[in-house]
């Protein structure tokens, strides 16, 4: 009794062979349609993203079933397992990445092209879930609606799961059925508890990272194992399947709820459906010909749908979400998926010739390496600027984030005149970074250099941290910046998202939230943190310039729509600029608080208020057809240059040694 299953299963001489199940194919259809309709913003599919959770359950079921069946038959090898996985996953994935690169070459400006190449490279290395998780916690993360390969994170989770799960199942395959169920259940429970605990501090981590998804794969494995162990009555299984459909419906059709609860409902529902259909207790909702066909092409459908939706949104803007436009996208998605299934997926799965199988695996690996090389070259080239005319390149430079000539991802950078005397250290978050381009021009003209020391998305003030990050990035970054400042007596420029750290997002060094009952209390906390910082870094002869509250645009838009490419796309919808009086009213609270700090340290501290330089009678968002903002708050290079030009006297005096 090598697999420890029931006497009935042993008497039959094998575990039920790894045969085709129409209900599982139908469950694939349910999962993929949920995801597609959610991403196309079809009304009623508020929890459609949980279709991915169902896919993980199905994978756990199929992989566990196939491994145990092969082990029992004496034909399992790790080489064959991974070769099958490569033939199953790589062809359609590589075709998707290649087609996306072609579309990006035509429509994406250099900066988004580099972001696409980075995500493609991480997808080819099956670490895109880690890549997107890390970037989701960065203040400068891109709008997910324009990340054309974002959906490949789920493939990375599966591939990472395949690294350890086969070894685990093989090691446990000789255990008794009850113990095997116990072991798999314990692993799944540990994963779920970890997800629950970790999710308190990082919701994106439990979404993207494989360890917190293991419980879903384990549920699929248990759906297979429990049936073989218990041999339940068919009425029990029919009830389980019906209840599973209800749970999936709760997860998929939820209007609003906690994402983790929706994922748990869909995961349990998927496992119950699989368990309930083992003995033929199938439901026509899952076994009809349409559901079977959609399930058959579900992998291609999943791969194709997101790039189509992203590029439709990018090229046509809001027009892409009209009822007719969504229908057109659905037709295109299904046609492309059917073609990819027929001409890309099937040819790599149909052959039974061993040498031909091995050749195909080698060809797929070679193609993957080739695509990775293309992505690496595109990144090294800065997004294939050769595609654009000189005027287009100039426009893209002006509409880039205002940190140029430094890189947005850098936490430290020297700019201005490289061989000049250190005239200032710029500290803060991304609202310090976006002044770099303008300060660079002034420093270069004066023949001095400036050192950028920042931590994106974090308060760089003594005793204060931004809450909500999953690790100690804000603590570490803040302490690094302040330690650098303490090592010298160079002048310091401080800029923060003074209006961005809202009530509830500020904590102390222990990580506990500071009680902030009102806006005035929030300003008081920031004032005390700033005063404490200035007191700690004061040195004889050190001067400090505080840049006040940023003038915020009156409309919300994303940097993803800025820039130009060979083919046109929809730009952000223009909005009327706010008046200078309105801007002064909006920034008055912060600027008044900063003025108090300046008055307390009047011999050391000076204050520059952006509202005095970004506005005349109004505060323009565009100038001569060029965007001054890359989103509602951050400046482009053009916006940074406008600030420095208008504040030239103040900035020049500070950098040249005059107060």
ZAMARGU-4260 file (C-alpha; in steps of 0.2 Angstrom, whole numbers, plus 5000, padded with zeros to 4 digits):
<rodrens>
0) 5000/5000/5000 | 5013/5013/4994 | 5002/5028/4993 | 4992/5024/5009 | 4975/5027/5000
5) 4958/5018/5005 | 4956/4999/5003 | 4944/5002/4989 | 4957/5012/4979 | 4970/4999/4983
10) 4959/4985/4978 | 4957/4994/4961 | 4976/4993/4959 | 4979/5011/4956 | 4973/5029/4960
15) 4961/5035/4948 | 4971/5039/4932 | 4975/5057/4928 | 4960/5058/4915 | 4951/5072/4908
20) 4937/5081/4919 | 4925/5092/4910 | 4920/5100/4927 | 4938/5105/4930 | 4938/5112/4912
25) 4922/5122/4916 | 4930/5128/4932 | 4944/5135/4922 | 4931/5144/4911 | 4923/5151/4927
30) 4940/5157/4933 | 4946/5165/4917 | 4930/5174/4913 | 4929/5181/4930 | 4947/5189/4928
35) 4943/5195/4910 | 4927/5203/4915 | 4935/5211/4930 | 4949/5219/4920 | 4937/5225/4907
40) 4927/5234/4921 | 4911/5224/4917 | 4898/5229/4930 | 4895/5215/4943 | 4912/5207/4944
45) 4919/5217/4958 | 4928/5201/4965 | 4933/5194/4948 | 4951/5195/4952 | 4948/5180/4963
50) 4948/5170/4947 | 4967/5169/4949 | 4964/5161/4967 | 4953/5147/4958 | 4967/5144/4946
55) 4979/5141/4960 | 4968/5128/4967 | 4966/5120/4951 | 4985/5119/4949 | 4987/5112/4966
60) 4974/5098/4962 | 4982/5094/4945 | 5000/5094/4949 | 4997/5084/4965 | 4986/5071/4956
65) 4998/5069/4941 | 5014/5067/4952 | 5006/5054/4963 | 4999/5045/4948 | 5016/5044/4940
70) 5025/5040/4956 | 5013/5025/4959 | 5015/5020/4941 | 5034/5020/4943 | 5037/5033/4929
75) 5039/5049/4938 | 5055/5059/4935 | 5059/5077/4939 | 5066/5080/4922 | 5050/5074/4914
80) 5040/5085/4926 | 5049/5101/4922 | 5050/5097/4903 | 5031/5095/4903 | 5029/5112/4913
85) 5041/5121/4900 | 5031/5114/4885 | 5015/5119/4894 | 5019/5136/4900 | 5033/5143/4889
90) 5025/5144/4871 | 5010/5155/4874 | 5019/5165/4887 | 5034/5169/4875 | 5022/5173/4861
95) 5013/5185/4873 | 5029/5193/4878 | 5035/5195/4860 | 5019/5202/4854 | 5019/5215/4869
100) 5036/5220/4864 | 5031/5223/4846 | 5016/5234/4852 | 5026/5243/4865 | 5039/5247/4851
105) 5025/5256/4841 | 5015/5264/4855 | 5026/5267/4871 | 5037/5281/4875 | 5055/5276/4881
110) 5052/5277/4900 | 5036/5266/4899 | 5045/5255/4887 | 5059/5252/4899 | 5046/5248/4913
115) 5038/5235/4901 | 5055/5228/4897 | 5059/5226/4916 | 5043/5217/4919 | 5045/5206/4904
120) 5063/5201/4910 | 5057/5197/4927 | 5042/5187/4919 | 5055/5177/4909 | 5065/5174/4925
125) 5048/5169/4934 | 5051/5182/4947 | 5038/5195/4941 | 5028/5193/4957 | 5042/5199/4967
130) 5046/5213/4955 | 5028/5219/4955 | 5027/5217/4974 | 5043/5227/4977 | 5037/5241/4965
135) 5020/5241/4973 | 5028/5247/4989 | 5037/5261/4980 | 5030/5278/4981 | 5034/5280/4962
140) 5026/5264/4956 | 5017/5265/4939 | 4998/5264/4937 | 4994/5246/4936 | 4981/5249/4922
145) 4996/5253/4910 | 5007/5238/4915 | 5005/5227/4900 | 5013/5211/4908 | 5007/5213/4926
150) 4996/5198/4924 | 5011/5187/4922 | 5014/5188/4941 | 5003/5173/4943 | 5014/5162/4932
155) 5029/5167/4942 | 5020/5161/4958 | 5016/5144/4950 | 5033/5141/4944 | 5040/5145/4961
160) 5028/5133/4968 | 5034/5120/4956 | 5051/5121/4963 | 5047/5113/4980 | 5030/5105/4978
165) 5035/5090/4967 | 5050/5086/4979 | 5038/5087/4994 | 5024/5076/4986 | 5037/5063/4981
170) 5045/5063/4999 | 5027/5061/5006 | 5020/5049/4993 | 5023/5033/5003 | 5014/5040/5019
175) 4997/5034/5024 | 4983/5043/5017 | 4978/5051/5033 | 4995/5057/5036 | 4997/5064/5019
180) 4981/5074/5021 | 4987/5080/5038 | 5004/5085/5031 | 4997/5094/5016 | 4983/5102/5027
185) 4996/5108/5040 | 5007/5116/5026 | 4991/5125/5019 | 4986/5131/5037 | 5003/5138/5040
190) 5003/5147/5024 | 4985/5154/5028 | 4990/5160/5045 | 5006/5168/5038 | 4995/5177/5025
195) 4983/5183/5039 | 4997/5189/5050 | 5008/5197/5036 | 4993/5205/5028 | 4991/5217/5043
200) 5006/5226/5037 | 5007/5222/5018 | 4992/5218/5008 | 5002/5218/4992 | 5014/5205/4999
205) 5000/5192/5002 | 4993/5195/4985 | 5010/5193/4975 | 5021/5182/4985 | 5021/5163/4983
210) 5022/5158/5002 | 5006/5166/5005 | 4997/5157/4991 | 5003/5140/4996 | 4986/5137/5005
215) 4977/5138/4989 | 4988/5125/4980 | 4986/5115/4996 | 4967/5116/4995 | 4967/5109/4977
220) 4979/5095/4983 | 4967/5091/4997 | 4952/5090/4985 | 4961/5076/4977 | 4967/5067/4993
225) 4952/5068/5004 | 4941/5060/4990 | 4953/5045/4989 | 4954/5044/5007 | 4936/5045/5012
230) 4926/5039/4997 | 4911/5049/5002 | 4893/5046/4996 | 4889/5055/4979 | 4876/5065/4988
235) 4889/5073/4999 | 4899/5077/4984 | 4885/5085/4975 | 4881/5095/4990 | 4900/5100/4991
240) 4900/5105/4973 | 4884/5116/4974 | 4891/5124/4990 | 4907/5127/4980 | 4898/5136/4966
245) 4889/5147/4979 | 4906/5152/4987 | 4914/5156/4970 | 4899/5167/4966 | 4901/5176/4983
250) 4919/5179/4979 | 4917/5184/4960 | 4901/5194/4961 | 4905/5203/4977 | 4902/5222/4975
255) 4913/5227/4989 | 4922/5217/5003 | 4939/5213/5010 | 4950/5206/4996 | 4957/5192/5007
260) 4940/5186/5012 | 4935/5186/4993 | 4950/5176/4989 | 4947/5163/5003 | 4928/5161/4997
265) 4934/5158/4979 | 4948/5146/4985 | 4937/5136/4996 | 4923/5136/4982 | 4935/5130/4969
270) 4942/5116/4980 | 4924/5110/4984 | 4919/5110/4966 | 4934/5099/4962 | 4931/5087/4976
275) 4912/5086/4972 | 4915/5082/4954 | 4927/5067/4957 | 4914/5054/4956 | 4904/5061/4942
280) 4893/5073/4952 | 4895/5086/4939 | 4885/5102/4936 | 4879/5107/4918 | 4885/5125/4922
285) 4903/5118/4922 | 4901/5103/4909 | 4892/5111/4894 | 4901/5112/4878 | 4904/5131/4879
290) 4912/5130/4896 | 4923/5116/4891 | 4929/5125/4876 | 4933/5141/4886 | 4941/5131/4899
295) 4952/5123/4885 | 4958/5139/4879 | 4958/5147/4896 | 4977/5149/4897 | 4979/5158/4881
300) 4963/5168/4885 | 4971/5173/4902 | 4988/5178/4893 | 4980/5188/4879 | 4966/5198/4888
305) 4977/5209/4899 | 4989/5216/4885 | 4973/5219/4874 | 4964/5229/4888 | 4980/5239/4893
310) 4984/5244/4875 | 4966/5248/4871 | 4965/5259/4887 | 4982/5267/4883 | 4978/5271/4865
315) 4960/5276/4866 | 4958/5282/4884 | 4941/5282/4892 | 4933/5278/4875 | 4939/5260/4878
320) 4927/5257/4892 | 4911/5260/4882 | 4899/5245/4881 | 4902/5243/4862 | 4921/5245/4864
325) 4921/5232/4878 | 4912/5220/4866 | 4925/5223/4853 | 4939/5220/4865 | 4930/5203/4870
330) 4929/5198/4852 | 4947/5202/4849 | 4953/5193/4865 | 4943/5177/4861 | 4949/5177/4843
335) 4967/5179/4848 | 4966/5166/4862 | 4958/5154/4850 | 4972/5156/4837 | 4986/5155/4850
340) 4979/5139/4857 | 4977/5131/4840 | 4994/5137/4833 | 5005/5140/4848 | 4999/5129/4863
345) 4994/5113/4854 | 5009/5110/4843 | 5020/5109/4859 | 5009/5097/4868 | 5003/5085/4854
350) 5019/5076/4850 | 5023/5059/4858 | 5041/5058/4850 | 5054/5059/4864 | 5068/5067/4854
355) 5056/5080/4846 | 5050/5084/4864 | 5067/5087/4870 | 5071/5098/4854 | 5056/5108/4858
360) 5061/5111/4876 | 5078/5117/4870 | 5071/5128/4857 | 5059/5136/4870 | 5073/5139/4882
365) 5083/5147/4868 | 5068/5158/4863 | 5066/5164/4881 | 5085/5168/4882 | 5083/5178/4866
370) 5068/5188/4872 | 5077/5191/4888 | 5092/5198/4878 | 5080/5210/4868 | 5073/5216/4885
375) 5090/5219/4892 | 5096/5229/4877 | 5080/5239/4877 | 5084/5244/4895 | 5102/5248/4892
380) 5097/5259/4877 | 5085/5269/4888 | 5069/5263/4879 | 5074/5263/4861 | 5075/5282/4858
385) 5080/5279/4840 | 5062/5276/4836 | 5058/5294/4839 | 5062/5311/4830 | 5073/5324/4839
390) 5058/5334/4843 | 5049/5319/4851 | 5064/5315/4861 | 5065/5333/4868 | 5047/5332/4872
395) 5049/5316/4882 | 5064/5323/4891 | 5054/5338/4897 | 5039/5327/4902 | 5049/5315/4912
400) 5049/5315/4931 | 5059/5331/4938 | 5073/5321/4945 | 5083/5321/4929 | 5098/5320/4927
405) 5098/5308/4942 | 5088/5292/4941 | 5071/5290/4950 | 5076/5274/4958 | 5092/5281/4966
410) 5092/5286/4984 | 5108/5296/4982 | 5115/5305/4967 | 5127/5320/4964 | 5121/5333/4951
415) 5126/5350/4946 | 5144/5353/4941 | 5153/5337/4945 | 5170/5344/4949 | 5163/5359/4959
420) 5162/5362/4978 | 5148/5353/4988 | 5135/5368/4990 | 5120/5358/4997 | 5113/5342/5002
425) 5095/5339/4996 | 5085/5328/5008 | 5067/5322/5008 | 5055/5310/4998 | 5050/5311/4980
430) 5044/5329/4983 | 5062/5333/4985 | 5067/5323/4970 | 5056/5332/4958 | 5066/5348/4961
435) 5083/5340/4955 | 5081/5345/4937 | 5079/5364/4941 | 5092/5364/4955 | 5104/5355/4943
440) 5103/5370/4930 | 5107/5383/4943 | 5121/5373/4952 | 5129/5369/4935 | 5129/5387/4930
445) 5137/5392/4947 | 5150/5378/4946 | 5144/5369/4962 | 5138/5352/4965 | 5123/5346/4975
450) 5121/5329/4984 | 5104/5321/4983 | 5100/5310/4999 | 5082/5304/4999 | 5070/5290/5003
455) 5055/5289/4992 | 5038/5288/5000 | 5045/5291/5018 | 5046/5305/5030 | 5065/5310/5033
460) 5062/5318/5049 | 5069/5313/5066 | 5057/5302/5077 | 5044/5300/5063 | 5041/5286/5051
465) 5028/5283/5037 | 5017/5268/5042 | 5010/5255/5030 | 5026/5249/5023 | 5030/5230/5025
470) 5048/5232/5030 | 5059/5244/5039 | 5063/5254/5023 | 5057/5271/5030 | 5067/5268/5046
475) 5083/5263/5037 | 5082/5276/5024 | 5078/5290/5036 | 5093/5285/5047 | 5104/5284/5032
480) 5100/5301/5026 | 5102/5309/5043 | 5118/5300/5047 | 5125/5307/5030 | 5120/5325/5035
485) 5128/5323/5052 | 5145/5319/5044 | 5147/5337/5038 | 5141/5355/5039 | 5135/5357/5021
490) 5120/5367/5018 | 5104/5357/5018 | 5088/5358/5007 | 5073/5350/5015 | 5057/5345/5005
495) 5043/5333/5009 | 5026/5329/5004 | 5020/5340/5018 | 5002/5338/5013 | 5003/5319/5008
500) 5006/5311/5025 | 4988/5310/5030 | 4981/5306/5048 | 4984/5288/5052 | 5000/5287/5041
505) 5012/5294/5054 | 5021/5284/5067 | 5035/5285/5080 | 5051/5275/5080 | 5043/5260/5088
510) 5031/5259/5073 | 5015/5264/5083 | 5003/5276/5075 | 5004/5293/5083 | 4987/5299/5089
515) 4982/5313/5077 | 4964/5318/5079 | 4964/5333/5068 | 4973/5342/5053 | 4980/5354/5066
520) 4987/5340/5076 | 4995/5332/5061 | 5004/5349/5057 | 5009/5350/5075 | 5017/5332/5074
525) 5026/5337/5058 | 5032/5353/5065 | 5039/5345/5081 | 5048/5332/5069 | 5055/5345/5058
530) 5061/5356/5073 | 5069/5340/5081 | 5078/5336/5065 | 5085/5354/5063 | 5091/5354/5081
535) 5100/5338/5078 | 5109/5343/5062 | 5113/5361/5066 | 5131/5365/5065 | 5141/5381/5065
540) 5139/5389/5048 | 5126/5377/5042 | 5111/5384/5032 | 5095/5376/5029 | 5082/5380/5016
545) 5065/5372/5018 | 5054/5371/5002 | 5036/5372/5007 | 5020/5364/5002 | 5019/5359/4983
550) 5005/5367/4973 | 4994/5352/4968 | 4985/5351/4951 | 4966/5352/4953 | 4963/5336/4942
555) 4970/5318/4944 | 4980/5310/4930 | 4994/5298/4928 | 5011/5300/4920 | 5008/5284/4910
560) 4999/5294/4897 | 5013/5307/4895 | 5027/5306/4882 | 5027/5303/4864 | 5030/5287/4853
565) 5030/5282/4835 | 5011/5280/4835 | 4999/5292/4845 | 4990/5288/4860 | 4977/5297/4871
570) 4985/5310/4882 | 4978/5316/4899 | 4962/5326/4898 | 4967/5344/4901 | 4959/5353/4916
575) 4958/5371/4921 | 4972/5377/4932 | 4968/5383/4949 | 4969/5401/4954 | 4984/5408/4964
580) 4972/5412/4978 | 4965/5395/4978 | 4982/5387/4979 | 4987/5399/4993 | 4972/5394/5003
585) 4976/5375/5000 | 4994/5377/5005 | 4991/5390/5019 | 4991/5377/5034 | 5007/5369/5029
590) 5016/5385/5024 | 5011/5393/5041 | 5018/5379/5051 | 5034/5380/5041 | 5035/5398/5044
595) 5034/5395/5063 | 5049/5383/5061 | 5058/5396/5051 | 5055/5410/5064 | 5061/5398/5078
600) 5078/5395/5069 | 5079/5412/5060 | 5098/5413/5060 | 5099/5396/5051 | 5083/5392/5041
605) 5075/5400/5026 | 5059/5396/5017 | 5054/5395/4999 | 5035/5393/4996 | 5032/5384/4979
610) 5015/5394/4977 | 5025/5410/4975 | 5034/5403/4960 | 5023/5391/4952 | 5008/5403/4951
615) 5005/5420/4944 | 4987/5424/4943 | 4984/5406/4940 | 4995/5390/4943 | 4997/5382/4925
620) 4997/5363/4923 | 5004/5365/4905 | 5016/5378/4897 | 5018/5379/4878 | 5010/5362/4876
625) 5022/5353/4888 | 5015/5346/4905 | 5022/5354/4920 | 5015/5340/4931 | 5017/5321/4929
630) 5003/5318/4941 | 4992/5329/4952 | 5007/5333/4964 | 5024/5328/4956 | 5033/5340/4944
635) 5040/5335/4927 | 5057/5341/4921 | 5048/5356/4913 | 5039/5360/4930 | 5055/5358/4939
640) 5063/5371/4927 | 5049/5383/4929 | 5051/5382/4948 | 5070/5385/4947 | 5068/5399/4934
645) 5055/5408/4945 | 5065/5405/4961 | 5081/5408/4953 | 5087/5422/4965 | 5082/5412/4981
650) 5090/5396/4975 | 5106/5405/4967 | 5109/5414/4984 | 5107/5399/4994 | 5119/5388/4983
655) 5132/5402/4981 | 5133/5404/5000 | 5122/5419/5003 | 5107/5416/5015
</rodrens>
